[in-house]
Amino acid sequence: MLLLILIILAVFIFYKLYNEFGKTKNVVINISEEEMGKILESVQCLVPPKQKQISEKQQANNKMLNDIKKLQEKFPTFTSTTFLEKAEEMFGAIFNAFVNSNKNFLQSNLSNTLYKSFIEQIQKRESLNLKQEISIKHKKTIIEKIQILTSKAKLSISFNVSQVSAMITSEGISFDNPKRLARDVLHKWVFERKFTENDWKLAKTSSIEL
């Protein structure tokens, strides 16, 4: 590809000079920076977009592999495959604990700030005498970002799921999803783990409907 670009660039320059000077001898080639910039822009347009996408994807993959190696220096047994499997298990377990008001489990697996937020939601639900139903089917789970900080590591995980969620009254009636329809939802969770601790904790959550 690089050789082809150089050939095209050489032909382009020759064609430009020939049109301007014809066959006059002893021509001094003097191309300004502005003209050269335009030539290079023209050549860059010839690079297929797909090739650019592959390059960007490869760079992202290389960065992720490098970040995983750095993470393994802190946690030698870490592997992305094992972590993603456990992350999906934790995803379901945390939702079940939330639905069943299992405060002990939530306190053990959530950061203090997120735990308080979950408890507030549970208390609000219970004050209205409501129950919640949630069922999840995982479609795709990936590591989006790894951060190595001074005293801990952060992993940003995205969960692409098919989700059925409904709030239920004491009479067993759902006012927000009576037909129990599934929705495609993208959840983005951030797990944290201090270098001195053995377990990961959920520190942040967000979600959008697809």
N, C-alpha and C positions, 0 to 999 in steps of 0.2 A: 504493500500500500504506500509506504513512504517513497519507494523508488518511482512509483507511478506518479505521485504528486510532484516530485522533483522534475520528472520528464515533462509533465504538463506545464510546470512553471517555466522551464527553459524554453519550450515551444512558444509559450505566451509572450515571453520577453522578446524572443527573436522576431515574432510576428509583429509586435508593436514597433520595434526598431526598424524593421524592413519597410513597414508602411510609412514611417516618418522620414526615413533617409534614403529609401530605395537602395540602389547599388553603389552609393557614394562611398569612396574609399576613405580610410583614415578617420573613421567616425569615432568620437570619444563618447563612450557610454556613460551617461550621468543620469541616474534615476533618483529622484528625491525620496525622502523617507515617506512622504505622503503617498506618492505613487506606489512605492513598494508595499505600503500598508494596504492599499486598495487591491494590489495583485494578490497578496496573501489572503485577504478576505475572500477574494474570488475563488482561490484554490481551496480554502477551507469549506466553502459551500459544496465542493465536489465530494467531500467525505460523507459517506452514507450515514443518516441519522442512527440507524441500527448499530453501526460500528461504534458510534459515540456512546450509545446506551450500554453496550457490552463493556466498554472501557470503564464507565462510571460504576456499573454493577460490580466489576472485578475489583475496583478500588475499594468499594464498600465491603466486599467479602474479605479482602486482605486486611482491612482495618479491624473487622470483627474478629478474625483469627488472631491478630496481634493483641487485641484486648483480652481475648480468652486466655492467651498465654500469660499475660500480666496477672489476670485473675487467679490462674492456677499457681502462681508464685505465692499468693496469699492462702489459697485453698487448694492444696495439691490434688485432692480427690474430685475436684469439680470437672464435670463434662456437660456440654450443652444439652445432649440428648437426655441424660438422667435428670438434669434440672428441669427441662421442659415437661417431662413426665410427671415429676413431683409437683410442678407448678399447676398442672391441670388437676391433679388430685387435691391440691390445696384450694384451688378455685372452687371446686364443688363442696369441699368441706366447710369453707368459710361461708358460702351461701346457705348451706344446711344449718350451720350454727346461727346465722342471722335469722333464718326462718323460724327456728325452734328456740330462739332466745337463749342460746347456750353462751352465756356471758364469760364463763371460765375459759372456754376454748378460744373465744375472740380475744380475750385479754392476753392469752399466751401467744397468739399468732399475729396480732396487730400492734402497730406502734401506739404509744399512749394517745397521741392526737387523733389517729384514725379510730381507735377504740372508743373514745368519747363520742365521736360523730356517729358511730354505729349504735351506741347505747341510746343516744338521743332519738334516733329513728325508731328503734325498738320501743322505747317508752311512748313515743307519739302514736305508734301503731296500736299498742296495747291500751292506751287511753281512749281510743276510739272503738275498742272491742273488735278489732280486725285481726285477721290472720293472713298470711301471705303464702302463696304457692309459687314455686320456681322450679323449672326443669331445664336442664342445659344439655345441648348436644354440640360437642366441639367439632369445629371444621378445620381450623388452622391456628396453630400457636407458634409464635416466633419470638426470639430475642431481638428487640429493636436497638437497644443501646446498653453499653456497659460503662460504668463510671468507677474509677478507683480513686477514692478520696483519702484524706490523711488518716482517718481512723476506721473507715468502713467502705464497703462497696455497695453500689446500687445497680440493679438490673431492671430495665424497662421492658416489660413483656406485653405483647398484644395477643388477646384471645378473640378470635373470630368465631362466634357461636350462633347457633339457632336456639332461641330462648323463648320459653313460655312463662309469662309472669302474670299473676293475678292477685288482687286484693279480695279477701273473702269476708263477708259479714258472718255474724253468729248464726244466721239462717242458711249459710252455705251459698249465698248469692254473690257473684262477682259483679261489681259495678264498673270496673275498668277494662275487663277482658272476659265477658260472659261466654264467648265461644272458645276460649282458651286457644287463641290464634298464636302461632309462633312468629317471632320477628328475628331478623338477622341483626345482630348487635356486635359492635367492636368494643371490647373492654380493654383499657390500657391500665395496667397495674405496675407499680414500682415496688420491688422488694429490696430490703436493706439487710445488711449483715455486718456487724462490727467484727474486726479482725480478732477480737478476744472472745467472740461467742461462737457457738456451734450451729445455730439455727438462723434461717432467714425469717424476716418478719415483713408483713405487708405494711407499706407506709403511705401509699397514695393510690386512689382509684379514680377512674373517669370512664365514661362510655358514651357512644354515639350510635344511633340507629342507622343502619345502612339502607 
